[in-house]
Amino acid sequence: MKLTRRQLLGTIPAAGLAALPTEAQGEPLFQPSWDSLAAGYRTPDWFRDAKLGLWAHWGPQCVPEAGDWYGRFMYMQGHRMYDHHLKTYGHPSDTGFMEIIGRWKAEKWDPRDLMGRYQKAGARYVVAMAQHHDNFDTFDSRWHPWNSTRVGPKRDIVGVWEKLARQAGLRFGISNHGAHAWHWFQTAYGYDPEGARAGIRYDAHRLTRADGKGTWWEGLDPQDLYGGPMMVPPAGLSSIKAMDDWHDTHTGQWLETSPPGNPAFVKSWYLRALDAIEKYRPDLVYFDNYGLPYGQVGLDVTARYYNLSRQWHDGRMEVVVNGKRLADERQRKAIVEDHERSFVDEIRPDPWQTCTCIGQWHYDRGLYDRGGYKSVTQVVQSLTDIVSKNGNLLLSVPLRGDGRLDDLEIRFLDGLAAWTATNGKAIFGTRPWRRFGEGPTRFAKDEAKQEPFTAADLRFTTKAGALFVLAMAWPADGRLMVASLAGDSQGVVERVELLGREDTPLPFRRTAAGLEITLPDQPNTTPMLALRLTGRGLV
């Protein structure tokens, strides 16, 4: 179902939104169309300079510490998260996801300490998850009672992150994943297809507001959380395979359309999205959608956000919107494209972003036990490749349900901090060179298929007249060859420095094969190196 703008706006109370802004600084307003957004939008310099953001992808689904999409898979018999839930909390007919929300207390969350760690690690912006597919708002939501100020931690999680980010001098963003809740959460209306409780519907099917009397959720309607029955598994599915197949072809599709026959759900999403934008004035809004949520509705929200930016910043465009799998160059000019756990092949003319996580998006204790996190080396290699191609990295280091980092994550952030402290000059505030790099190994578009890098794999960035050469590994023989700077290439190399040891220039010679640089002994703590080259005509 496609909801028209007139249908949507006709359902919104007149007092629901602040008046739309009028002309600012004599420039035309953004209108809710791809053409208007593309014509007027320019990515702000702060984002182009920032390069690295850290993401607090944290909510009630972290409580079981069982990984991503817990709220969906706990309702699918045969899935490991269903088994975990059955063993730990009880059958999902009796103890559903809303009880996980009730257990989320954030009792060991120290956001000030975490913000300090993020900043030390090199983050120039911090993003907080405001709403996931579980349809729960982690902020002081005006339009949705299932939020973190009413239940769970009983704190304005997003508001605390925003305040601390501003105090630290960092840019602040929010992520919004809620447009998919309407189909993602329909597993909660299902049932076990096999076993002793086969056919008995899960909690979302039976619970109403009246059932909450005398409980921690008194006054709340579970249907407001679960979304209501919109794509319910039919009765009579008698095997796990049959149920899985049904979900795969129905609720498991990544649907970008509005829920059929339910404009109220879209209205709720719209109001909540704008509520968070107007309340916290984020510098960045990340939509977990292909393009923008719900078509025209997402365009309405984005145009409103861009116009608000002009009000907040004396007519300047200072905000970023992320969307995925953009259809064409017009869309890539209108918003900043995000690539989830993936990369691009060449330098992009417009800024872009990769988002990834050192583990699972929601905390997974099993991954910790197996030592399955990405290493600092893997992450800085990704960061280097992304920046060389005009992109940013948004990195999640998932918090436990109680709000803590585990010891391996602390060690990871300390290692990232050490690397950026030495080599950040080659990353932050830079722009791409004539080519992104050289070497035998290319970044796979899918990070899971990435092959190991070698010392011959180099990436290039520029800043303030200098060319930076970043090697993905330290050469075993202590000699680095830069083929892109062979004797017949443009520019003169006058000085070569190793970042962290800039006082001592490195010996080099330029031949027909390339620029050969003799390196000092490798520092034990450096997973990869960065050089600064200066000279006439290099940049």
C-alpha positions in Angstrom: 0.0 0.0 0.0 1.3 3.4 -0.9 0.1 6.2 1.4 -0.3 9.6 -0.2 0.9 12.7 1.5 -2.6 14.0 1.7 -3.8 10.8 3.3 -1.0 11.0 5.9 -1.2 14.6 6.7 -5.0 14.4 7.0 -4.6 12.1 9.9 -2.2 14.2 11.9 -3.6 16.6 14.6 -3.0 20.3 13.8 -0.9 20.7 17.0 1.1 17.6 16.2 3.9 19.4 14.4 5.5 22.8 14.6 4.7 25.1 11.7 6.8 24.5 8.6 9.6 27.0 8.2 9.3 29.8 5.6 12.1 31.3 3.5 15.5 31.3 5.2 18.3 33.6 4.1 16.6 34.2 0.8 17.1 30.6 -0.5 14.2 28.4 -1.7 12.8 25.9 0.7 13.4 22.2 0.2 10.2 20.5 -1.1 9.4 16.8 -0.4 10.7 15.4 -3.7 13.9 13.8 -4.9 14.4 16.6 -7.4 14.2 19.4 -4.8 16.4 17.6 -2.3 19.0 16.8 -4.9 19.0 20.4 -6.3 19.5 22.0 -2.9 21.5 19.6 -0.7 25.2 19.7 -0.1 27.0 17.4 2.3 28.3 19.6 5.2 32.0 19.9 5.7 31.8 18.5 9.2 30.7 15.1 7.8 33.4 15.1 5.1 36.0 15.9 7.7 34.8 13.5 10.4 35.5 10.2 8.7 34.8 8.1 11.8 31.6 7.8 13.8 30.8 5.4 16.7 27.4 3.9 17.1 25.6 3.0 20.3 23.4 0.4 18.6 21.8 -0.4 22.0 18.3 -1.3 23.1 16.3 -4.0 24.9 17.3 -6.7 22.3 20.8 -6.6 24.0 19.4 -7.9 27.3 19.5 -11.6 26.3 23.0 -11.1 24.9 22.1 -13.6 22.1 22.7 -11.4 19.0 20.8 -9.4 16.4 17.1 -9.6 15.7 16.3 -11.4 19.0 12.8 -9.8 19.1 11.9 -11.6 15.8 13.7 -14.9 16.1 12.7 -15.7 19.7 9.2 -16.4 18.1 10.5 -18.9 15.5 10.6 -22.4 16.8 13.9 -24.2 15.8 15.9 -21.0 15.8 18.7 -20.8 18.4 17.2 -17.6 19.9 13.9 -19.4 20.4 15.8 -22.1 22.2 17.6 -19.5 24.3 14.4 -17.8 25.2 12.6 -21.0 26.1 15.5 -22.1 28.4 16.1 -18.6 29.9 12.8 -16.9 30.1 10.0 -19.4 29.3 7.7 -20.1 26.4 7.0 -17.1 24.2 3.3 -17.7 24.6 3.7 -16.9 28.3 6.8 -14.6 28.3 7.1 -12.5 25.2 9.5 -9.8 24.0 7.7 -7.1 26.1 9.0 -8.9 29.2 12.5 -8.5 27.9 11.8 -4.7 27.8 10.7 -5.0 31.4 14.1 -6.6 32.3 16.1 -3.8 30.5 17.3 -1.6 33.4 20.6 -0.2 32.0 21.9 -0.5 35.6 25.6 -0.3 34.7 25.4 2.2 31.9 28.0 4.9 32.4 27.4 7.1 29.3 30.0 9.8 30.3 32.7 7.2 30.5 31.6 5.7 27.2 31.5 9.0 25.5 35.1 9.6 26.6 36.2 6.3 25.2 34.5 7.0 21.9 36.1 10.4 21.6 39.6 9.0 22.6 39.2 6.3 19.9 38.8 9.0 17.3 35.1 9.3 16.8 34.0 12.7 15.4 30.3 11.8 15.6 28.3 9.5 17.8 25.0 7.9 16.8 22.4 6.6 19.2 19.7 4.1 18.2 16.4 5.8 18.7 14.1 3.1 17.4 14.7 -0.4 16.1 12.5 -3.0 14.3 11.2 -3.9 17.8 9.1 -0.7 17.7 10.5 0.5 21.0 11.6 4.2 21.3 14.8 4.8 23.4 13.9 8.4 23.9 11.2 10.6 25.5 8.7 9.9 22.9 5.7 12.2 22.7 3.7 9.8 20.4 4.6 6.3 21.6 4.1 5.2 25.2 6.4 2.2 24.7 9.6 4.2 25.3 12.6 4.2 27.6 11.2 6.9 29.9 8.1 5.0 30.7 9.4 1.4 31.0 12.7 -0.4 31.1 15.5 2.0 32.2 13.0 4.8 32.7 15.6 7.2 31.3 15.8 9.3 28.1 18.6 7.3 26.5 18.9 9.4 23.4 18.7 12.6 25.4 21.6 11.6 27.6 23.7 10.6 24.6 22.9 13.9 22.9 23.8 16.0 25.8 27.1 14.3 26.4 28.1 14.4 22.7 27.5 18.1 22.6 29.5 18.6 25.8 32.4 16.7 24.2 32.3 18.8 21.0 31.2 15.8 18.9 28.5 15.7 16.3 25.4 13.7 17.2 23.1 11.4 15.2 20.2 9.1 15.7 19.3 5.9 13.8 15.7 5.0 12.9 14.9 1.4 12.0 11.2 1.4 12.9 9.6 1.5 9.4 10.1 -2.3 9.2 8.5 -3.1 12.5 5.1 -3.8 10.9 6.3 -7.0 9.1 9.4 -7.8 11.1 7.5 -8.3 14.4 4.6 -10.4 13.0 6.4 -13.5 14.2 5.0 -12.5 17.6 1.5 -13.4 16.3 2.6 -16.9 15.3 2.8 -20.2 17.2 4.8 -23.4 17.6 4.2 -25.6 14.5 5.4 -28.7 16.4 5.6 -30.1 19.9 3.5 -30.0 23.1 2.2 -26.4 22.5 1.7 -26.6 18.8 -0.9 -24.2 17.5 -1.0 -22.0 20.7 -0.5 -18.4 19.6 2.3 -16.3 21.1 1.7 -13.4 23.5 1.1 -10.7 20.9 -2.0 -12.6 19.7 -3.8 -12.5 23.1 -2.6 -9.6 25.2 -4.6 -6.3 25.5 -4.3 -3.2 27.6 -6.7 -4.7 30.1 -4.3 -7.6 30.8 -1.7 -5.1 32.2 -3.7 -4.2 35.3 -1.5 -4.6 38.3 1.7 -5.3 36.2 4.7 -3.2 35.4 3.1 -2.3 32.0 -0.2 -1.2 33.4 -1.8 1.4 31.1 0.1 0.3 28.0 -1.4 -1.6 25.1 0.8 -4.5 23.8 -0.7 -4.0 20.4 1.0 -0.6 20.2 4.3 -2.3 20.7 3.8 -5.4 18.5 2.1 -3.3 15.7 -1.2 -5.2 15.5 -2.0 -8.3 13.4 -1.1 -7.3 9.8 0.6 -10.4 8.4 -0.3 -13.2 10.7 0.8 -16.8 10.0 -2.2 -18.8 9.1 -3.4 -21.7 11.2 -2.5 -25.2 10.2 1.3 -25.0 9.6 2.4 -28.2 11.1 6.2 -28.3 10.7 9.1 -25.9 11.5 10.0 -25.9 7.8 6.5 -25.0 6.8 6.5 -22.1 9.3 10.0 -20.9 8.2 9.0 -21.1 4.5 5.9 -19.0 5.2 7.9 -16.4 7.1 10.6 -16.3 4.4 8.0 -15.4 1.7 5.9 -13.0 3.9 7.2 -11.4 7.0 10.9 -12.1 6.2 10.8 -9.9 3.1 12.6 -6.5 3.4 9.4 -4.6 2.6 9.7 -0.8 2.0 6.0 -0.4 1.4 3.4 0.8 3.9 1.5 -1.9 5.8 -1.7 -2.7 3.9 -4.8 -1.1 5.4 -3.0 0.5 8.3 -2.3 4.2 7.8 -2.3 4.6 11.6 1.0 2.7 11.8 2.6 5.0 9.2 1.2 8.0 11.0 2.8 6.8 14.2 6.2 6.3 12.6 6.0 9.7 10.9 5.2 11.6 14.1 7.8 9.7 16.2 10.5 10.4 13.5 9.8 14.1 13.5 9.5 14.2 17.3 13.0 12.9 17.7 14.4 15.2 15.1 12.8 18.3 16.6 13.6 17.3 20.2 17.3 16.5 19.8 18.3 18.4 16.7 20.6 15.7 15.5 23.3 16.4 13.0 22.7 13.0 11.3 19.6 10.8 10.8 20.2 7.2 9.7 17.3 5.4 8.1 17.6 1.7 7.8 15.8 1.7 4.5 16.4 1.3 0.8 16.0 4.9 -0.3 13.7 6.7 2.3 11.0 5.1 4.5 7.6 4.7 2.9 8.4 6.6 -0.2 6.7 10.0 -0.1 6.4 9.9 3.7 10.2 9.6 4.0 10.6 12.5 1.6 8.3 14.6 3.8 10.4 13.9 6.9 13.7 14.6 5.1 12.5 17.9 3.5 11.3 19.0 7.0 14.6 18.0 8.5 16.6 19.9 5.9 14.4 23.0 6.3 14.9 22.8 10.1 18.6 22.7 9.6 18.4 26.1 7.9 16.5 27.4 10.8 18.9 26.0 13.4 22.1 27.1 11.6 21.3 30.5 10.2 20.4 29.3 6.7 23.2 26.7 6.4 22.8 23.1 5.6 24.5 21.2 8.5 22.7 17.9 8.6 23.1 14.4 7.0 20.5 11.8 6.1 21.6 8.2 5.4 19.7 5.7 3.3 20.7 2.5 1.5 20.8 1.1 -2.0 20.0 4.4 -3.6 18.5 4.1 -7.1 20.5 6.7 -9.0 22.9 9.7 -8.9 19.9 12.0 -8.2 19.2 10.2 -4.9 23.0 10.1 -4.1 22.9 13.9 -4.4 19.8 14.2 -2.2 21.0 12.1 0.8 24.2 10.3 1.8 24.3 6.7 0.8 25.1 4.1 3.5 26.5 0.7 2.7 25.8 -1.9 5.4 28.8 -4.1 6.0 30.0 -3.4 2.4 32.3 -1.1 0.4 32.7 0.6 -3.0 35.2 0.0 -5.7 36.3 3.5 -6.7 36.4 7.1 -5.5 32.8 8.3 -5.3 32.2 12.0 -6.3 29.7 12.4 -3.4 30.4 11.5 0.2 29.1 8.1 1.4 29.3 5.9 4.4 29.9 2.3 5.4 28.2 1.0 8.6 29.5 -2.1 10.3 30.0 -3.6 13.7 32.9 -5.4 15.4 30.5 -8.2 16.2 26.7 -8.6 15.9 24.5 -5.5 15.8 23.0 -6.4 19.2 25.3 -7.8 21.8 26.2 -11.5 21.4 27.9 -13.2 24.4 28.6 -16.2 22.3 30.7 -14.2 19.9 32.7 -12.8 22.8 33.3 -16.3 24.2 34.6 -17.4 20.7 36.8 -14.4 20.3 34.9 -13.5 17.2 35.2 -9.7 17.2 37.0 -7.8 14.4 40.5 -6.8 15.2 41.8 -3.2 15.3 43.9 -4.0 12.2 40.8 -5.1 10.3 38.9 -2.0 11.3 41.6 0.5 10.5 42.2 -1.2 7.1 38.5 -0.8 6.4 38.6 2.8 7.6 41.6 3.6 5.4 40.0 2.1 2.3 36.7 3.9 2.9 38.4 7.3 3.5 40.5 6.9 0.4 37.3 6.7 -1.7 35.6 9.7 -0.1 33.6 7.8 2.5 33.1 7.6 6.3 32.9 4.7 8.6 30.1 4.3 11.2 31.3 1.6 13.6 29.2 -0.1 16.3 30.8 -1.5 19.4 27.8 -3.2 21.0 26.9 -2.6 24.6 25.8 -5.4 26.9 22.2 -5.3 28.1 23.2 -3.6 31.4 25.1 -0.9 29.5 28.7 -2.0 29.9 31.4 -2.8 27.3 33.1 -6.1 27.8 36.9 -6.4 28.4 37.6 -7.3 24.7 35.7 -4.2 23.5 37.5 -2.0 25.9 40.8 -3.4 24.6 39.6 -2.8 21.1 38.7 0.8 21.7 42.1 1.3 23.4 43.9 -0.1 20.4 41.9 2.0 18.0 42.7 5.1 20.1 46.4 4.3 20.0 46.3 4.0 16.2 44.3 7.2 15.5 46.4 9.2 17.9 49.4 8.4 15.8 47.9 8.1 12.3 44.8 10.3 12.5 46.5 13.0 10.5 46.2 10.8 7.4 42.5 10.2 8.0 40.6 13.1 9.6 39.9 16.2 7.5 41.4 14.5 4.4 40.2 14.3 0.8 40.9 11.6 -1.9 43.9 11.9 -4.1 43.9 11.3 -7.9 43.5 7.6 -7.3 42.4 5.7 -4.1 45.3 3.3 -4.0 47.2 0.4 -5.5 48.0 -3.2 -4.8 46.9 -6.7 -5.5 44.1 -7.0 -3.0 40.8 -5.2 -3.6 38.1 -4.7 -0.9 35.2 -7.1 -1.5 31.9 -5.3 -1.7 30.7 -7.8 1.0 33.0 -7.5 4.0 32.5 -11.2 4.8 34.3 -12.1 1.6 37.4 -9.9 2.2 40.8 -11.4 1.6 43.9 -10.6 3.7 45.9 -7.5 2.7 49.6 -7.3 2.0 52.2 -4.6 2.4 51.8 -3.9 -1.3 48.2 -2.7 -0.7 48.3 1.1 -0.4 45.8 3.8 0.0 46.1 7.5 -0.6 44.6 10.6 1.0 45.5 14.3 0.9 45.3 17.3 3.3 47.0 20.8 3.5 49.2 20.1 0.4 50.5 16.8 1.7 50.0 13.3 0.3 49.5 10.5 2.8 50.4 7.0 1.9 48.9 4.3 4.1 50.1 0.7 3.9 47.8 -2.1 4.9 50.7 -4.0 6.4 54.3 -3.4 7.4 56.8 -4.6 4.8 58.8 -7.5 6.1 62.0 -6.2 4.4 61.5 -2.7 5.7 61.1 -1.2 2.2 57.9 0.2 0.8 57.3 0.6 -2.9 54.8 3.2 -4.2 54.2 2.4 -7.9 51.9 5.4 -8.3 54.9 7.7 -7.7 57.2 6.2 -10.3 59.7 8.6 -11.8 57.5 9.7 -14.7 54.5 10.5 -12.5 53.3 14.0 -11.7 54.9 16.0 -8.8 58.2 16.1 -7.0 58.8 14.2 -3.7 60.9 16.4 -1.4 60.3 14.8 2.0 58.9 11.6 3.4 57.9 11.2 7.1 56.5 8.3 9.2 53.6 9.6 11.3 54.5 9.4 14.9 58.2 10.0 14.0 57.9 13.2 11.9 61.2 14.7 13.2 63.3 12.2 11.2 62.7 12.2 7.4 62.9 8.8 5.7 65.4 7.9 2.9 63.8 7.3 -0.5 64.6 7.0 -4.1 62.5 7.5 -7.2 62.8 5.0 -10.0 60.9 3.9 -13.1 59.3 1.3 -10.9 58.1 3.6 -8.2 59.1 5.5 -5.1 61.1 3.2 -2.8 61.0 4.2 0.9 63.3 2.8 3.6 61.4 2.4 6.8 62.6 2.3 10.4 62.0 -0.7 12.7 58.4 -1.5 13.1 56.8 -0.3 16.3 55.2 -3.3 18.1 51.9 -1.5 18.5 51.3 -0.4 14.9 49.1 -2.7 12.8 49.6 -0.6 9.7 51.6 2.5 8.8 51.0 6.0 7.4 53.5 8.2 5.7 53.3 11.9 4.9 54.9 13.0 1.6 55.4 16.7 0.7 56.7 18.3 -2.5 55.8 20.4 -5.4 52.9 19.2 -7.5 52.1 16.0 -5.6 48.6 17.1 -4.7 
